[in-house]
Amino acid sequence: MTFTIGKLADAAGVHVETVRYYERRGLLDQPERQSGSGYRQYGPDDLWRLQFIGRGKALGFTLAEIVGLLGTDGDRTAADVLAAAERKIAVIDEQRRELDRVRARLVELTERCSGADTDDCESLRVLS
C-alpha cells in the first residue's frame, strides 16, 4: 500500500506541511517519486513513523529526542525507548517540584496580602 503526501498526512492526522517539515528535519526519509506524475510515494513504514512522532510529542518528547528514539536503520530497542521514557519522567518530576515551589511562594504572597490594601502590601513591593 502506498500513500500520496496528502493521504499520508490525513491518515496520520497531520498537515501536509508537517510531513514536509519532518522530511527536512530527517525524521522521515525522502520518498521515491512516482514516474510520470512525480508524486511522492509513501509506505506503511512512513505512516508508522508519523504516528510514532505524534505519540512521542504527545508524551512531551522534543523532535530531537524523537529522532534519538527512532534511531537509524532500526538500531533502537524497546529498552532504549524505556530508558528515554524514564529520563523524561525524571525531568517531569523535577519540573513538578519546581512548580510546587513556585506555587507555594505565590500562595504565601496571596495569604500575606489577603484583605490588605494592596498599596500597603510589602510583599508586592518586593516583586516590583
C-alpha positions in Angstrom: 0.0 0.0 0.0 1.3 3.4 -0.9 0.2 6.9 0.0 0.5 10.3 -1.6 1.6 13.0 0.8 -2.0 14.2 1.3 -3.3 10.7 2.1 -0.3 10.1 4.4 -1.0 13.3 6.2 -4.7 12.5 6.6 -4.0 9.0 7.8 -1.6 10.3 10.4 -3.7 13.3 11.4 -1.2 15.9 10.5 -0.9 18.7 7.9 1.0 18.1 4.6 3.5 20.8 5.6 4.2 18.8 8.8 5.2 15.8 6.6 7.5 18.1 4.6 9.0 19.6 7.7 9.7 16.2 9.2 11.4 15.2 5.9 13.6 18.3 6.1 14.4 17.5 9.8 15.4 13.9 8.9 12.5 12.3 10.8 11.1 10.9 7.6 13.1 9.7 4.6 12.7 11.5 1.3 10.3 9.2 -0.6 10.6 8.0 -4.1 8.6 9.8 -6.6 6.1 8.2 -9.0 7.4 8.1 -12.5 5.4 10.4 -14.8 3.5 12.4 -12.2 6.4 13.0 -9.8 4.1 12.5 -6.8 5.8 11.4 -3.6 5.0 7.8 -2.7 5.0 6.8 1.0 4.6 3.4 2.5 3.2 1.9 5.7 6.6 2.4 7.5 6.2 6.2 6.8 2.8 6.2 8.4 4.1 4.3 11.4 6.9 6.8 11.8 4.5 9.8 11.6 2.2 8.1 14.2 5.2 7.4 16.4 6.3 11.0 16.2 2.8 12.1 17.1 2.7 9.8 20.1 6.2 11.0 21.2 5.2 14.6 21.0 2.0 13.9 23.0 4.2 12.4 25.7 6.4 15.5 25.9 9.4 14.4 23.8 11.0 17.1 21.7 11.7 16.4 18.0 15.4 16.0 18.7 14.6 13.4 21.4 12.2 11.6 19.0 15.0 11.4 16.4 17.0 9.6 19.0 14.1 7.3 19.8 13.7 6.4 16.2 17.4 5.7 15.7 18.8 4.8 12.4 18.0 1.7 10.5 16.1 0.2 13.4 19.0 0.2 15.8 16.9 1.3 18.8 15.5 -1.3 21.1 12.5 -1.3 23.4 15.0 -1.0 26.3 16.3 2.2 24.7 12.8 3.7 24.4 12.1 2.7 28.0 15.3 4.3 29.2 14.3 7.5 27.4 10.9 7.4 29.0 12.4 7.0 32.4 14.7 10.0 31.8 11.6 12.0 30.7 9.8 11.0 33.9 12.7 12.3 35.9 12.7 15.6 34.1 8.9 16.0 34.6 9.2 15.1 38.3 11.8 17.9 38.7 9.6 20.4 36.8 6.7 19.4 39.1 8.8 20.0 42.2 9.8 23.5 40.8 6.2 24.3 40.0 5.2 23.2 43.5 7.8 25.6 45.0 6.6 28.5 42.9 3.0 27.7 43.7 3.8 27.7 47.5 5.5 31.1 47.2 2.5 32.5 45.3 0.1 31.1 47.9 2.2 32.7 50.7 2.2 36.0 48.8 -1.6 36.0 48.4 -2.1 35.0 52.0 0.1 37.8 53.3 -1.7 40.3 51.2 -5.2 38.9 51.5 -7.5 41.5 52.9 -4.8 44.2 53.0 -4.7 47.3 50.9 -2.5 46.1 48.0 -0.8 49.5 48.0 0.5 48.7 51.5 1.4 45.1 50.9 5.2 44.8 51.4 5.3 41.5 49.5 4.0 43.2 46.4 6.7 45.9 46.6 9.4 43.2 46.7 8.1 41.8 43.4 8.2 45.2 41.7 
